[in-house]
Amino acid sequence: NYINKKPNIENIIKLNIGGKIFTTSKNTLLNHIYGQNYFTSLLSGKFNIERDEHGNIFIDRNDEIFSYILNYLR
């Protein structure tokens, strides 16, 4: 039953892109249909992740452009 399932909190990622918060899943960012991408490297654990004051992953890029990228990955 869907209602009784607990959300997988580890799969939910909040990104601060240029000051705008995006919420998505780790699965979306690591979508292997499109092969290796920026997020496969970022989330690999090999690099330090820059975070904002709320713990969101901070990426200093244009938020309007990123919304198109995120929709493409979805």
C-alpha positions in Angstrom: 0.0 0.0 0.0 1.5 3.3 -1.1 0.1 5.3 1.9 2.0 3.1 4.4 5.4 3.4 2.7 7.9 5.6 4.4 9.8 8.0 2.1 13.4 7.2 1.4 14.9 10.4 2.8 18.4 9.6 1.5 17.1 9.7 -2.0 15.7 13.3 -1.7 18.2 16.0 -2.5 17.9 19.8 -2.2 20.0 21.9 -4.4 20.6 25.7 -4.1 21.2 26.8 -7.6 21.9 30.5 -7.8 19.8 31.1 -4.7 16.8 29.1 -5.8 16.0 25.8 -4.1 15.3 22.7 -6.2 14.1 19.5 -4.7 14.6 16.3 -6.6 15.7 12.7 -6.2 19.2 11.3 -6.3 17.9 8.8 -8.9 16.9 11.7 -11.2 20.3 13.3 -10.9 22.1 10.0 -11.5 19.9 8.9 -14.4 22.1 6.5 -16.2 20.1 6.6 -19.4 22.1 9.8 -20.2 25.4 8.3 -19.0 27.9 10.1 -16.8 27.1 13.7 -16.0 28.1 16.5 -13.5 26.0 14.9 -10.8 27.5 11.4 -11.0 30.8 13.0 -10.2 29.5 15.4 -7.6 27.6 12.7 -5.7 30.3 10.0 -6.0 31.8 10.9 -2.6 35.2 11.7 -4.2 34.8 15.5 -3.9 33.8 17.9 -1.2 30.3 19.2 -1.7 29.8 22.9 -1.1 26.6 23.5 1.0 24.6 26.6 2.0 23.7 27.5 5.5 20.7 25.1 5.4 22.7 22.1 4.2 21.5 22.3 0.6 24.1 21.5 -2.1 25.2 24.9 -3.4 26.0 25.3 -7.1 26.7 28.8 -8.3 24.9 28.7 -11.7 21.8 30.2 -13.4 18.7 28.9 -11.8 16.5 29.5 -14.8 18.7 27.4 -17.1 19.0 24.6 -14.4 15.2 24.1 -14.4 15.5 23.0 -18.0 18.3 20.7 -17.2 16.4 19.1 -14.3 13.3 18.7 -16.4 15.4 16.9 -19.1 16.8 14.5 -16.5 13.3 13.8 -15.3 
